[in-house]
Amino acid sequence: MSKKNISICVAIIIATTAAFYCIHKKKDQPSNELPLIAIANYGPHPTLDASIRGLKEHLSAHGYIENKTVRYEISDVGFDQALIPQMISKLRDMKPLVIVVKSTPVAQFAKGKIHDIPLVYCDITDPVEVGLIKDKSQPHENITGSSDQEDLEPLLAFAKRLLPHAKTIGILYSTSDANDAALVRMMHAAAEKAGLRVIAVPVDQSRDIPVRMQKFNGNVDFIYVGTSGPIQPALPVIAAEAHKMRIPVFNAGDQAVHEGLALASFGVNYDAVGKNAGRLVEQLLKGASIKDLPPTYPAPEDHQCVVNENVAKALNVAVPSDVTTCKSSVNNLK
């Protein structure tokens, strides 16, 4: 073969390889022309991650396939509120079709700064209490969303099934989070109906938790850890202190139960919370006006409960046989 023919063959091989690479690169990388969904997250956490997963699963099931028909830009601030303005500004400049704002401080800041892009909040306990909307059943201005507001009455009924002699609940709440104030208020109301008493202990800084936990020693029958952005990341510390005092811990999410940090969980399934948000995003992608999309709240079937039997044995808690596998059992516990 002549040098000329060899050169031609090499050129063909290079061109073919380059074309093959470009084709596969396009398959693997999202095109900037695809509709963009921005997700402004507070920080990495199992419950927040689960709702993102649920949102994506819903959209994928309805034809919005990641990197094929839609693309995502997900950012978080590592639970540092000082970084929220920078994150929101960056996402806004990317001109997404919708921004999903997760957790109270992120949603509150975004609502005050963004007026030309639809906002869908997610993982917010009481959106009215924290000023995102004015009526729990109506969107407000440029925002609607999916709440993680659980039904605390069946939670307490569940706790009393496991701890029939319980009289007092302990709960930590962040003084800087309006979402926590709403949770404490709702817990007092539910506890009164259940014939229980609440000891609510304020926390200014997460480093104060071990000291503040001492107020529970000998005074509460169990501790409840809700979905608080500031408090939930400190669950390992809370569990360690509770273990020393032999006080059972109930957590909103089930991951801590599987890890042996909590005796049990009874709360909202965060995949379901994310799917509820996904339904709202889907309608916005289809051209719906945010003014026509009422906020959503967890249904009874969106709740679940889990018990760690090893932790129960360590605490001498007798677990009824029908409780260990209770899933979506809100109606049965009322």
Phi, psi and omega in degrees: 000135182288162178299326180295316179294321178299317180298319179297316180298317179298318180297320179296316180298316180297316181296317179297316180298317180297318179296317179299317181297316182295319179299312182288330176295321179294327179290324186274333184251141181289140176282143178293350179275348179288149176303137183254129172250119178263139178236115178261105185257155180281321180177167179289125179200145184306319182290318179293321178295322181294321180290327174296317179300317180296320178299313180296320181298317180297313182295321178297320180293343181247025170095359180261086186271129182301130178069005176241312178238353178204154176230158182238147168233112184248125178231154172216166184245014179058034179065023178256105184298332181296339182267355183299314180304318180297316181297313182296320179298317180297315181292320179299320181293341178280353177055055177288164176284334180204149174241123175269121184249121189248127180087157188299306184297324178293313182295319180297316180294314182299319180300323181282342187249334186246123182233355184246003177232131180300138178247133175239110179281158180210148179065038177249127184288306182229092184295336176286314181302322184267006171084017179278321177226163182261334180232130186298341182254006183230139172293162180229123180052258188245022187218140170216183180172189185241116180273153173253025184294108182275163177273106185285339180295310176292333174302313182289327175296321177296315180299321181287337174294321181279325183233076187298340181262007182294138179236335188224137179252140172253139179215133174266143177218145180280131179287348183259002186240115180296331177299321180293321178299321178295319180297316180297317179299315180293325179294319177301316181295316181291321181295321179299319178293329182271359181073030180245161178248149181243131168249108181257125184247122181284148178231123178271316179230144182299332179292344180277351188302313181304322179288314181296329179299336183295340178291344179273340187300115180078001185244345180231156180264337172200161180244136176248130176246114182272209187265017183307129177299314179286327187272319186303319178298340180270012183305319178303322178291316179300315181297320180296317179291320179295323179298319178299325182267359181056047177249124178296145178246130172251132183241153179292321181258159186269347182300320180295331178289314179298329180275357178082012178278331182232151176294314186204164172228146170215109183190192183282140173283115187287340170298320180292321177300317178295321179294323176298319176294322179299324178297320179292316179298319179303315181294323177294321178296331180275000175102006180292152175276139181297335179293343181259010184244096180292151177300154179245155180225154182298137174273166178308320182287352178274359177262157175206160177225148181219144178235137173265108185291333177292318177294321179300317179297319180296331181261004182059041177260123178276120183262117176304143186299330183274000181264331186298334182243020185290118176236134179051048187250029182302313184296328181287340184262352180282000000 
